[in-house]
Amino acid sequence: MTKATNITWHDSAITKEDRRAQNGHGSVVLWFTGLSGSGKSTIANAVSHELFRQGINEYVLDGDNVRHGLNKDLGFSEADRNENIRRIGEVAKLFVDSGKIVTTAFISPFRSDRETVRALFEEGEFIEVFIDCPLEECERRDPKKLYAKARRGEIKNFTGIDSPYEAPENPEITVRSDQYTVEEAVGQILTHLREKNIL
């Protein structure tokens, strides 16, 4: 792939701080990570719904949805997974710059990829939310029947089966989705946002 060279960054006349001031709240990315079936998308969407209900500017970037469009050219090799996360990190950064709270729901299995995305943001703008759920429980739920297919060898490079998941070492928020309801998880996350003066 040929890289563009004759490009120049143009600063916006309206700053991120201007947008935050108009919105009356901060802008961050809530980066949900966890195994397939852990509840990432469910909780991310529930958080987004509650923020919307409160009049907060928000948006959800869901892994499957993004692969239908922006990242439809990517597979599930390690290199493609890296590129998938790199792209969504850049998109999330644009949303934060626009003054929104953006929730992302991606397995994002590799710590190095998540740290690369974190480095795109200013201090406090990247909030890693680890949806911690035992593999056995994720397999029991198996909402998309993916684990069953992976166990039969029909899906290769499936996280948790034949591809590793590297759990966060120091996430800002950890939610045990096998122990708490979706509503309790949402409350935990919103409490964090309030404690950090984002809301």
N, C-alpha and C positions, 0 to 999 in steps of 0.2 A: 504494500500500500504506500503510495507516494504522499509525503507530508506536505501540507501547504506551507509556504515560506513568506509570501508577500502579504502578510496580514499584520494588522495593528490593533491592539486593544483600545476600545473607546469607552471612556468613563461615562456613566449615565449622569444626566443633569439632576436626577432624583436619586438620592442615596438610599441605602438600606435603612439607615437610621431615620430618614424622612418617612419611609413607608411604615416602619415600626411605630413611629410617633402618631401617624394618621390612624393606624389600626388600633392602637392602644394596647398592644401586646408585643412580646418578642417574637423572633422567628428562629426556629431550630429544625433539625432533622431528628426524628425519633427513628433510629435504625433498628428495626426488629430483626433478630436473628435467632435461629433455632431449627431443629429438625423438621422435616415434612410431617405434618400432622400434629405439631406441637401447639398450634393455635395462633400462629403469627398473624395471618390475614384476618382471622376473626377478631382478635383483640385490636389490631391496628385499625380496622374499620370501625369498631365500637368506640375507640378513642376519638377517631375523626368525627364520627356522628355526634358524640357528646360535645366536642369542640364547636362543631357547626351549630348545634342547638344553643350554645352559649354566645353565638355571634362572632366566633373566632375564625379568621381566615385560615383555612386548612386544605390539604389535599392528600390523597392516598396514592402511592406508587406501589402496585402489587406485582410480584415477580412474574406470575403467569400472564397478567395483562400486558406488561411491558414486552414480554417475549412474543406477543401477538403483533407488535408494531415495531418500535425502535430497535429491538434486539431479535427480530425474527430470523436474522441471518446467522444466529449463534446456536451452537449445539451445547453439549454438556461435558466436553473434554475440559481438562483443567485450564487450558489456555482460553477457551471460550467462556468458562465461568469467570475467569479473571477479567476478561473484557466486558462481560455482562455487568459485573460490579463496578468496574471503572466508569462505564457509561452512566449507570444510574447514579453514581456518586456525583458526577458532573451535573446531571439534571437536578438532583436534589439540591445542589449548591445554588442553582438558578432560582429554585423555589424559595430557599432561605433568603436570597438576595431580594426577592420580590416581596418579602415581609410575611410569608406564610409559615405555618407550622406544617411540615410535610412528614407523613408517616410512610416508611418503606417496609415492605414485608418480603424479605428475601432470605433464603437459607444462608447465603453468603458464608460458606463453610470454612473458609481459610482466614485465620487471624491476620495474616499479612495483607490480604485484600481489604479487610475492614480498617486496618490501621492506615493503609494508603488513602482510603476515603476520608478517614478522620482528619488526616493532614491537609485536606482541601479546605477545612473550615477553621474559623477563628475559635479561640478558646470558649468553651461552653455552648457552641452551636451544634455539636455532634453528640447526641445522647444515645448510647448503645443500650438497647433493651433486649436482654437475653430471656427468651421464652424457654425456660428450662422444663423439659418434660422427658422422662425416661424413654429410651428407645422402645421398650416393651409396650408402654402405653401408646406411643405414637403408632406402633404396628397394630395394636388392638383397635385403635380408631380407624386408621387407614382410610380416610374419607375418599381418596381418589383411587384406591386399590393399587397404589404404586408399590407398596412394600411387597405385596403378594406377587406382583409381576417381577420385581427385582429378585425375590427369593427363587422364582422359577427360571431366572436367567433371561427373562424377556426384556429387561431394562439393564443396561450396563452403566457403570460409574454412578450408581445411586448412593447418595449420601447416607451414611449410617450402615450400609450393607457392604458395598465393595468400593466405597470412596469415603475418606475420613471426614468427620466433623470436628473442628477445633473450637471448643467452647471458649467464650470470652474469659479472660483472666481477671479483668477489673471493669466489668460493665457498670454504667451509671445506675441501671435498674435491672434487677433479676425478678422475674415472675415465675413462680412454680405453677404452671397451668394445670398440673394434675392435682393441685391442692386448693386452688382458688377458683371461684366462678369468674366468668368474663366481667361481670359488673365489679367484682372486687379488684380484678386486675386493672380495669379502667381507673378506679379510684386511686389505686397505688401510683399509677403513672401521672394522673392529674395532680396528685399531692406533690410529687416531685417537681412538676412544672411550676406550681405555686411557690414551693420552697425556694426555687431558683429565680423567682421573680420574672418568669417568662409569661405567666398569666397575670 
